Every structure is written in C-alpha cells, then in structure tokens.
C-alpha cells in the first residue's frame, strides 16, 4: 500500500518529537487542526509551504514525499550499481 504525503509528514514529525501545534504555528497556519487534516489526507499541503515544512522537520523535500528512508534506498541502489559495473 502506498503511503500518502500526510502519513510521511506525521511519521517524520513524530520521529522528530514535534507537536502538531508547533509545526502548524511554524507553517503560519492559524488553526492547529490544519496539520491534523493534512496528515489524515483530508486537506492538501500548499505547495509553497513544502520547503518550509522540510526545514521545520529537518528533512529533504524528497523525504516529505517518499518517507524517511528515501536517501538510504538511493544510496543502496547506487552501491549495487557500482558493484555491477565494477564486476
């Protein structure tokens, strides 16, 4: 099952130990329920807020879209490709 962006945001936020109200305030939303609705998939995240959210969560934009392990899997794939090419 594919994870949604909201699931990734929630996973990263909880991993970082940040509250919904803190992240909501840093994003400039007035209502703390806004992040809850984004995480649950009821509302979308404004595209102009994505870089700010990445900074708040201390992750790359890729990690917001694809999850915390995106960089690890890319590194493993590159290592596998290098082994193939090196023989």
PDB file as gemmi writes it, atoms N, CA and C in Angstrom:
CRYST1    1.000    1.000    1.000  90.00  90.00  90.00 P 1                      
ATOM      1  N   UNK A   1       0.841  -1.184   0.000  1.00  0.00           N  
ATOM      2  CA  UNK A   1       0.000   0.000   0.000  1.00  0.00           C  
ATOM      3  C   UNK A   1       0.889   1.251   0.000  1.00  0.00           C  
ATOM      4  N   UNK A   2       0.598   2.159  -0.876  1.00  0.00           N  
ATOM      5  CA  UNK A   2       1.372   3.395  -0.961  1.00  0.00           C  
ATOM      6  C   UNK A   2       1.062   4.297   0.227  1.00  0.00           C  
ATOM      7  N   UNK A   3       2.105   4.899   0.740  1.00  0.00           N  
ATOM      8  CA  UNK A   3       1.901   5.878   1.806  1.00  0.00           C  
ATOM      9  C   UNK A   3       1.578   7.224   1.184  1.00  0.00           C  
ATOM     10  N   UNK A   4       0.742   7.939   1.865  1.00  0.00           N  
ATOM     11  CA  UNK A   4       0.405   9.287   1.428  1.00  0.00           C  
ATOM     12  C   UNK A   4       1.392  10.277   2.029  1.00  0.00           C  
ATOM     13  N   UNK A   5       1.439  11.447   1.427  1.00  0.00           N  
ATOM     14  CA  UNK A   5       2.315  12.503   1.940  1.00  0.00           C  
ATOM     15  C   UNK A   5       1.979  12.816   3.399  1.00  0.00           C  
ATOM     16  N   UNK A   6       0.689  12.851   3.712  1.00  0.00           N  
ATOM     17  CA  UNK A   6       0.272  13.123   5.089  1.00  0.00           C  
ATOM     18  C   UNK A   6       0.824  12.103   6.069  1.00  0.00           C  
ATOM     19  N   UNK A   7       0.855  10.831   5.661  1.00  0.00           N  
ATOM     20  CA  UNK A   7       1.432   9.783   6.511  1.00  0.00           C  
ATOM     21  C   UNK A   7       2.916  10.040   6.746  1.00  0.00           C  
ATOM     22  N   UNK A   8       3.611  10.431   5.678  1.00  0.00           N  
ATOM     23  CA  UNK A   8       5.045  10.727   5.801  1.00  0.00           C  
ATOM     24  C   UNK A   8       5.285  11.904   6.734  1.00  0.00           C  
ATOM     25  N   UNK A   9       4.481  12.946   6.586  1.00  0.00           N  
ATOM     26  CA  UNK A   9       4.625  14.131   7.441  1.00  0.00           C  
ATOM     27  C   UNK A   9       4.442  13.747   8.904  1.00  0.00           C  
ATOM     28  N   UNK A  10       3.397  12.978   9.174  1.00  0.00           N  
ATOM     29  CA  UNK A  10       3.125  12.564  10.557  1.00  0.00           C  
ATOM     30  C   UNK A  10       4.262  11.707  11.104  1.00  0.00           C  
ATOM     31  N   UNK A  11       4.734  10.749  10.306  1.00  0.00           N  
ATOM     32  CA  UNK A  11       5.822   9.875  10.745  1.00  0.00           C  
ATOM     33  C   UNK A  11       7.078  10.683  11.067  1.00  0.00           C  
ATOM     34  N   UNK A  12       7.433  11.604  10.200  1.00  0.00           N  
ATOM     35  CA  UNK A  12       8.630  12.423  10.413  1.00  0.00           C  
ATOM     36  C   UNK A  12       8.444  13.334  11.620  1.00  0.00           C  
ATOM     37  N   UNK A  13       7.278  13.970  11.718  1.00  0.00           N  
ATOM     38  CA  UNK A  13       7.011  14.885  12.838  1.00  0.00           C  
ATOM     39  C   UNK A  13       7.126  14.144  14.164  1.00  0.00           C  
ATOM     40  N   UNK A  14       6.526  12.965  14.244  1.00  0.00           N  
ATOM     41  CA  UNK A  14       6.589  12.191  15.484  1.00  0.00           C  
ATOM     42  C   UNK A  14       8.010  11.709  15.759  1.00  0.00           C  
ATOM     43  N   UNK A  15       8.728  11.302  14.715  1.00  0.00           N  
ATOM     44  CA  UNK A  15      10.116  10.872  14.861  1.00  0.00           C  
ATOM     45  C   UNK A  15      10.969  12.003  15.427  1.00  0.00           C  
ATOM     46  N   UNK A  16      10.694  13.227  15.007  1.00  0.00           N  
ATOM     47  CA  UNK A  16      11.442  14.401  15.483  1.00  0.00           C  
ATOM     48  C   UNK A  16      10.950  14.891  16.845  1.00  0.00           C  
ATOM     49  N   UNK A  17       9.825  14.337  17.334  1.00  0.00           N  
ATOM     50  CA  UNK A  17       9.295  14.740  18.634  1.00  0.00           C  
ATOM     51  C   UNK A  17       8.611  16.096  18.611  1.00  0.00           C  
ATOM     52  N   UNK A  18       8.059  16.475  17.467  1.00  0.00           N  
ATOM     53  CA  UNK A  18       7.400  17.778  17.326  1.00  0.00           C  
ATOM     54  C   UNK A  18       5.885  17.621  17.438  1.00  0.00           C  
ATOM     55  N   UNK A  19       5.251  18.606  18.040  1.00  0.00           N  
ATOM     56  CA  UNK A  19       3.795  18.583  18.164  1.00  0.00           C  
ATOM     57  C   UNK A  19       3.145  19.166  16.919  1.00  0.00           C  
ATOM     58  N   UNK A  20       1.889  18.787  16.716  1.00  0.00           N  
ATOM     59  CA  UNK A  20       1.133  19.365  15.606  1.00  0.00           C  
ATOM     60  C   UNK A  20       1.025  20.874  15.765  1.00  0.00           C  
ATOM     61  N   UNK A  21       0.786  21.343  16.993  1.00  0.00           N  
ATOM     62  CA  UNK A  21       0.619  22.790  17.156  1.00  0.00           C  
ATOM     63  C   UNK A  21       1.901  23.552  16.868  1.00  0.00           C  
ATOM     64  N   UNK A  22       3.050  22.984  17.215  1.00  0.00           N  
ATOM     65  CA  UNK A  22       4.320  23.656  16.909  1.00  0.00           C  
ATOM     66  C   UNK A  22       4.509  23.764  15.398  1.00  0.00           C  
ATOM     67  N   UNK A  23       4.338  22.659  14.685  1.00  0.00           N  
ATOM     68  CA  UNK A  23       4.551  22.658  13.241  1.00  0.00           C  
ATOM     69  C   UNK A  23       3.537  23.573  12.563  1.00  0.00           C  
ATOM     70  N   UNK A  24       2.291  23.527  13.020  1.00  0.00           N  
ATOM     71  CA  UNK A  24       1.244  24.376  12.452  1.00  0.00           C  
ATOM     72  C   UNK A  24       1.609  25.845  12.596  1.00  0.00           C  
ATOM     73  N   UNK A  25       2.061  26.226  13.780  1.00  0.00           N  
ATOM     74  CA  UNK A  25       2.442  27.618  14.040  1.00  0.00           C  
ATOM     75  C   UNK A  25       3.618  28.031  13.156  1.00  0.00           C  
ATOM     76  N   UNK A  26       4.624  27.153  13.033  1.00  0.00           N  
ATOM     77  CA  UNK A  26       5.796  27.455  12.207  1.00  0.00           C  
ATOM     78  C   UNK A  26       5.429  27.589  10.724  1.00  0.00           C  
ATOM     79  N   UNK A  27       4.410  26.846  10.303  1.00  0.00           N  
ATOM     80  CA  UNK A  27       3.947  26.936   8.914  1.00  0.00           C  
ATOM     81  C   UNK A  27       3.098  28.181   8.665  1.00  0.00           C  
ATOM     82  N   UNK A  28       2.663  28.832   9.744  1.00  0.00           N  
ATOM     83  CA  UNK A  28       1.876  30.047   9.603  1.00  0.00           C  
ATOM     84  C   UNK A  28       0.373  29.817   9.524  1.00  0.00           C  
ATOM     85  N   UNK A  29      -0.056  28.598   9.825  1.00  0.00           N  
ATOM     86  CA  UNK A  29      -1.498  28.330   9.877  1.00  0.00           C  
ATOM     87  C   UNK A  29      -2.036  28.789  11.217  1.00  0.00           C  
ATOM     88  N   UNK A  30      -3.270  29.269  11.222  1.00  0.00           N  
ATOM     89  CA  UNK A  30      -3.874  29.764  12.466  1.00  0.00           C  
ATOM     90  C   UNK A  30      -4.451  28.630  13.313  1.00  0.00           C  
ATOM     91  N   UNK A  31      -4.989  27.622  12.668  1.00  0.00           N  
ATOM     92  CA  UNK A  31      -5.649  26.530  13.384  1.00  0.00           C  
ATOM     93  C   UNK A  31      -4.742  25.305  13.444  1.00  0.00           C  
ATOM     94  N   UNK A  32      -4.571  24.753  14.647  1.00  0.00           N  
ATOM     95  CA  UNK A  32      -3.730  23.568  14.785  1.00  0.00           C  
ATOM     96  C   UNK A  32      -4.388  22.338  14.168  1.00  0.00           C  
ATOM     97  N   UNK A  33      -5.677  22.422  13.893  1.00  0.00           N  
ATOM     98  CA  UNK A  33      -6.347  21.291  13.247  1.00  0.00           C  
ATOM     99  C   UNK A  33      -5.943  21.174  11.777  1.00  0.00           C  
ATOM    100  N   UNK A  34      -5.364  22.223  11.221  1.00  0.00           N  
ATOM    101  CA  UNK A  34      -4.966  22.195   9.812  1.00  0.00           C  
ATOM    102  C   UNK A  34      -3.958  21.093   9.544  1.00  0.00           C  
ATOM    103  N   UNK A  35      -2.950  20.951  10.391  1.00  0.00           N  
ATOM    104  CA  UNK A  35      -1.945  19.913  10.183  1.00  0.00           C  
ATOM    105  C   UNK A  35      -2.567  18.531  10.368  1.00  0.00           C  
ATOM    106  N   UNK A  36      -3.463  18.402  11.306  1.00  0.00           N  
ATOM    107  CA  UNK A  36      -4.168  17.133  11.502  1.00  0.00           C  
ATOM    108  C   UNK A  36      -4.913  16.731  10.229  1.00  0.00           C  
ATOM    109  N   UNK A  37      -5.538  17.691   9.589  1.00  0.00           N  
ATOM    110  CA  UNK A  37      -6.273  17.422   8.355  1.00  0.00           C  
ATOM    111  C   UNK A  37      -5.326  17.088   7.200  1.00  0.00           C  
ATOM    112  N   UNK A  38      -4.159  17.704   7.180  1.00  0.00           N  
ATOM    113  CA  UNK A  38      -3.157  17.395   6.147  1.00  0.00           C  
ATOM    114  C   UNK A  38      -2.623  15.976   6.370  1.00  0.00           C  
ATOM    115  N   UNK A  39      -2.291  15.666   7.618  1.00  0.00           N  
ATOM    116  CA  UNK A  39      -1.749  14.343   7.929  1.00  0.00           C  
ATOM    117  C   UNK A  39      -2.753  13.228   7.658  1.00  0.00           C  
ATOM    118  N   UNK A  40      -4.024  13.503   7.847  1.00  0.00           N  
ATOM    119  CA  UNK A  40      -5.055  12.481   7.619  1.00  0.00           C  
ATOM    120  C   UNK A  40      -5.493  12.412   6.156  1.00  0.00           C  
ATOM    121  N   UNK A  41      -5.022  13.335   5.343  1.00  0.00           N  
ATOM    122  CA  UNK A  41      -5.361  13.333   3.928  1.00  0.00           C  
ATOM    123  C   UNK A  41      -6.648  14.060   3.587  1.00  0.00           C  
ATOM    124  N   UNK A  42      -7.250  14.717   4.572  1.00  0.00           N  
ATOM    125  CA  UNK A  42      -8.485  15.462   4.319  1.00  0.00           C  
ATOM    126  C   UNK A  42      -8.225  16.750   3.551  1.00  0.00           C  
ATOM    127  N   UNK A  43      -7.042  17.322   3.763  1.00  0.00           N  
ATOM    128  CA  UNK A  43      -6.647  18.555   3.057  1.00  0.00           C  
ATOM    129  C   UNK A  43      -5.248  18.364   2.511  1.00  0.00           C  
ATOM    130  N   UNK A  44      -4.952  19.108   1.473  1.00  0.00           N  
ATOM    131  CA  UNK A  44      -3.622  19.058   0.894  1.00  0.00           C  
ATOM    132  C   UNK A  44      -2.733  20.138   1.475  1.00  0.00           C  
ATOM    133  N   UNK A  45      -1.439  19.927   1.343  1.00  0.00           N  
ATOM    134  CA  UNK A  45      -0.456  20.906   1.792  1.00  0.00           C  
ATOM    135  C   UNK A  45      -0.204  21.880   0.654  1.00  0.00           C  
ATOM    136  N   UNK A  46      -0.276  23.177   0.948  1.00  0.00           N  
ATOM    137  CA  UNK A  46       0.020  24.193  -0.065  1.00  0.00           C  
ATOM    138  C   UNK A  46       1.452  23.995  -0.555  1.00  0.00           C  
ATOM    139  N   UNK A  47       1.636  23.980  -1.863  1.00  0.00           N  
ATOM    140  CA  UNK A  47       2.955  23.695  -2.426  1.00  0.00           C  
ATOM    141  C   UNK A  47       4.025  24.679  -1.975  1.00  0.00           C  
ATOM    142  N   UNK A  48       3.646  25.927  -1.742  1.00  0.00           N  
ATOM    143  CA  UNK A  48       4.654  26.905  -1.308  1.00  0.00           C  
ATOM    144  C   UNK A  48       5.111  26.665   0.125  1.00  0.00           C  
ATOM    145  N   UNK A  49       4.395  25.827   0.881  1.00  0.00           N  
ATOM    146  CA  UNK A  49       4.775  25.535   2.268  1.00  0.00           C  
ATOM    147  C   UNK A  49       5.726  24.339   2.364  1.00  0.00           C  
ATOM    148  N   UNK A  50       5.893  23.592   1.283  1.00  0.00           N  
ATOM    149  CA  UNK A  50       6.711  22.379   1.341  1.00  0.00           C  
ATOM    150  C   UNK A  50       8.158  22.656   1.743  1.00  0.00           C  
ATOM    151  N   UNK A  51       8.850  23.640   1.151  1.00  0.00           N  
ATOM    152  CA  UNK A  51      10.227  23.912   1.602  1.00  0.00           C  
ATOM    153  C   UNK A  51      10.301  24.318   3.081  1.00  0.00           C  
ATOM    154  N   UNK A  52       9.317  25.081   3.534  1.00  0.00           N  
ATOM    155  CA  UNK A  52       9.288  25.489   4.942  1.00  0.00           C  
ATOM    156  C   UNK A  52       9.091  24.276   5.843  1.00  0.00           C  
ATOM    157  N   UNK A  53       8.184  23.382   5.443  1.00  0.00           N  
ATOM    158  CA  UNK A  53       7.950  22.180   6.225  1.00  0.00           C  
ATOM    159  C   UNK A  53       9.204  21.316   6.274  1.00  0.00           C  
ATOM    160  N   UNK A  54       9.901  21.196   5.164  1.00  0.00           N  
ATOM    161  CA  UNK A  54      11.146  20.420   5.140  1.00  0.00           C  
ATOM    162  C   UNK A  54      12.154  21.003   6.127  1.00  0.00           C  
ATOM    163  N   UNK A  55      12.243  22.328   6.170  1.00  0.00           N  
ATOM    164  CA  UNK A  55      13.162  22.980   7.120  1.00  0.00           C  
ATOM    165  C   UNK A  55      12.740  22.710   8.557  1.00  0.00           C  
ATOM    166  N   UNK A  56      11.440  22.838   8.843  1.00  0.00           N  
ATOM    167  CA  UNK A  56      10.921  22.616  10.201  1.00  0.00           C  
ATOM    168  C   UNK A  56      11.213  21.188  10.651  1.00  0.00           C  
ATOM    169  N   UNK A  57      10.982  20.226   9.752  1.00  0.00           N  
ATOM    170  CA  UNK A  57      11.164  18.815  10.088  1.00  0.00           C  
ATOM    171  C   UNK A  57      12.612  18.356   9.942  1.00  0.00           C  
ATOM    172  N   UNK A  58      13.462  19.249   9.396  1.00  0.00           N  
ATOM    173  CA  UNK A  58      14.886  18.951   9.198  1.00  0.00           C  
ATOM    174  C   UNK A  58      15.082  17.719   8.307  1.00  0.00           C  
ATOM    175  N   UNK A  59      14.354  17.720   7.175  1.00  0.00           N  
ATOM    176  CA  UNK A  59      14.463  16.650   6.188  1.00  0.00           C  
ATOM    177  C   UNK A  59      14.512  17.271   4.792  1.00  0.00           C  
ATOM    178  N   UNK A  60      14.785  16.444   3.809  1.00  0.00           N  
ATOM    179  CA  UNK A  60      14.738  16.913   2.423  1.00  0.00           C  
ATOM    180  C   UNK A  60      13.287  16.897   1.931  1.00  0.00           C  
ATOM    181  N   UNK A  61      13.033  17.610   0.872  1.00  0.00           N  
ATOM    182  CA  UNK A  61      11.704  17.596   0.266  1.00  0.00           C  
ATOM    183  C   UNK A  61      11.379  16.185  -0.214  1.00  0.00           C  
ATOM    184  N   UNK A  62      12.366  15.473  -0.733  1.00  0.00           N  
ATOM    185  CA  UNK A  62      12.151  14.081  -1.144  1.00  0.00           C  
ATOM    186  C   UNK A  62      11.599  13.242   0.001  1.00  0.00           C  
ATOM    187  N   UNK A  63      12.115  13.449   1.195  1.00  0.00           N  
ATOM    188  CA  UNK A  63      11.673  12.664   2.341  1.00  0.00           C  
ATOM    189  C   UNK A  63      10.230  12.974   2.720  1.00  0.00           C  
ATOM    190  N   UNK A  64       9.764  14.181   2.483  1.00  0.00           N  
ATOM    191  CA  UNK A  64       8.357  14.503   2.730  1.00  0.00           C  
ATOM    192  C   UNK A  64       7.484  13.692   1.773  1.00  0.00           C  
ATOM    193  N   UNK A  65       7.904  13.590   0.527  1.00  0.00           N  
ATOM    194  CA  UNK A  65       7.112  12.870  -0.466  1.00  0.00           C  
ATOM    195  C   UNK A  65       7.265  11.356  -0.373  1.00  0.00           C  
ATOM    196  N   UNK A  66       8.476  10.878  -0.075  1.00  0.00           N  
ATOM    197  CA  UNK A  66       8.749   9.444  -0.178  1.00  0.00           C  
ATOM    198  C   UNK A  66       9.098   8.756   1.138  1.00  0.00           C  
ATOM    199  N   UNK A  67       9.196   9.498   2.240  1.00  0.00           N  
ATOM    200  CA  UNK A  67       9.472   8.904   3.538  1.00  0.00           C  
ATOM    201  C   UNK A  67      10.918   9.058   3.964  1.00  0.00           C  
ATOM    202  N   UNK A  68      11.160   8.737   5.209  1.00  0.00           N  
ATOM    203  CA  UNK A  68      12.493   8.935   5.788  1.00  0.00           C  
ATOM    204  C   UNK A  68      13.567   8.078   5.141  1.00  0.00           C  
ATOM    205  N   UNK A  69      13.217   6.933   4.602  1.00  0.00           N  
ATOM    206  CA  UNK A  69      14.223   6.007   4.080  1.00  0.00           C  
ATOM    207  C   UNK A  69      14.604   6.249   2.632  1.00  0.00           C  
ATOM    208  N   UNK A  70      14.100   7.291   2.013  1.00  0.00           N  
ATOM    209  CA  UNK A  70      14.363   7.513   0.591  1.00  0.00           C  
ATOM    210  C   UNK A  70      15.851   7.653   0.292  1.00  0.00           C  
ATOM    211  N   UNK A  71      16.603   8.341   1.117  1.00  0.00           N  
ATOM    212  CA  UNK A  71      18.023   8.534   0.852  1.00  0.00           C  
ATOM    213  C   UNK A  71      18.809   7.245   1.080  1.00  0.00           C  
ATOM    214  N   UNK A  72      18.412   6.472   2.077  1.00  0.00           N  
ATOM    215  CA  UNK A  72      19.091   5.200   2.323  1.00  0.00           C  
ATOM    216  C   UNK A  72      18.911   4.248   1.153  1.00  0.00           C  
ATOM    217  N   UNK A  73      17.708   4.183   0.596  1.00  0.00           N  
ATOM    218  CA  UNK A  73      17.476   3.274  -0.523  1.00  0.00           C  
ATOM    219  C   UNK A  73      18.218   3.756  -1.762  1.00  0.00           C  
ATOM    220  N   UNK A  74      18.318   5.048  -1.966  1.00  0.00           N  
ATOM    221  CA  UNK A  74      19.070   5.559  -3.108  1.00  0.00           C  
ATOM    222  C   UNK A  74      20.546   5.226  -2.973  1.00  0.00           C  
ATOM    223  N   UNK A  75      21.077   5.336  -1.769  1.00  0.00           N  
ATOM    224  CA  UNK A  75      22.481   5.021  -1.538  1.00  0.00           C  
ATOM    225  C   UNK A  75      22.724   3.540  -1.799  1.00  0.00           C  
ATOM    226  N   UNK A  76      21.821   2.684  -1.307  1.00  0.00           N  
ATOM    227  CA  UNK A  76      21.972   1.244  -1.535  1.00  0.00           C  
ATOM    228  C   UNK A  76      21.906   0.926  -3.025  1.00  0.00           C  
ATOM    229  N   UNK A  77      20.996   1.579  -3.748  1.00  0.00           N  
ATOM    230  CA  UNK A  77      20.880   1.337  -5.186  1.00  0.00           C  
ATOM    231  C   UNK A  77      22.148   1.741  -5.915  1.00  0.00           C  
ATOM    232  N   UNK A  78      22.740   2.878  -5.549  1.00  0.00           N  
ATOM    233  CA  UNK A  78      23.979   3.327  -6.182  1.00  0.00           C  
ATOM    234  C   UNK A  78      25.115   2.356  -5.880  1.00  0.00           C  
ATOM    235  N   UNK A  79      25.164   1.860  -4.623  1.00  0.00           N  
ATOM    236  CA  UNK A  79      26.206   0.912  -4.260  1.00  0.00           C  
ATOM    237  C   UNK A  79      26.055  -0.368  -5.074  1.00  0.00           C  
ATOM    238  N   UNK A  80      24.823  -0.836  -5.265  1.00  0.00           N  
ATOM    239  CA  UNK A  80      24.572  -2.036  -6.056  1.00  0.00           C  
ATOM    240  C   UNK A  80      24.978  -1.818  -7.504  1.00  0.00           C  
ATOM    241  N   UNK A  81      24.651  -0.653  -8.054  1.00  0.00           N  
ATOM    242  CA  UNK A  81      25.014  -0.351  -9.437  1.00  0.00           C  
ATOM    243  C   UNK A  81      26.523  -0.305  -9.591  1.00  0.00           C  
ATOM    244  N   UNK A  82      27.214   0.279  -8.609  1.00  0.00           N  
ATOM    245  CA  UNK A  82      28.676   0.348  -8.690  1.00  0.00           C  
ATOM    246  C   UNK A  82      29.287  -1.042  -8.681  1.00  0.00           C  
ATOM    247  N   UNK A  83      28.752  -1.961  -7.874  1.00  0.00           N  
ATOM    248  CA  UNK A  83      29.266  -3.326  -7.826  1.00  0.00           C  
ATOM    249  C   UNK A  83      29.063  -4.030  -9.159  1.00  0.00           C  
ATOM    250  N   UNK A  84      27.915  -3.782  -9.799  1.00  0.00           N  
ATOM    251  CA  UNK A  84      27.629  -4.388 -11.096  1.00  0.00           C  
ATOM    252  C   UNK A  84      28.629  -3.902 -12.128  1.00  0.00           C  
ATOM    253  N   UNK A  85      28.877  -2.597 -12.164  1.00  0.00           N  
ATOM    254  CA  UNK A  85      29.771  -2.017 -13.157  1.00  0.00           C  
ATOM    255  C   UNK A  85      31.233  -2.361 -12.885  1.00  0.00           C  
ATOM    256  N   UNK A  86      31.585  -2.593 -11.631  1.00  0.00           N  
ATOM    257  CA  UNK A  86      32.963  -2.922 -11.298  1.00  0.00           C  
ATOM    258  C   UNK A  86      33.263  -4.406 -11.512  1.00  0.00           C  
ATOM    259  N   UNK A  87      32.222  -5.187 -11.694  1.00  0.00           N  
ATOM    260  CA  UNK A  87      32.393  -6.609 -11.990  1.00  0.00           C  
ATOM    261  C   UNK A  87      32.377  -7.377 -10.780  1.00  0.00           C  
TER     262      UNK A  87                                                      
END                                                                             
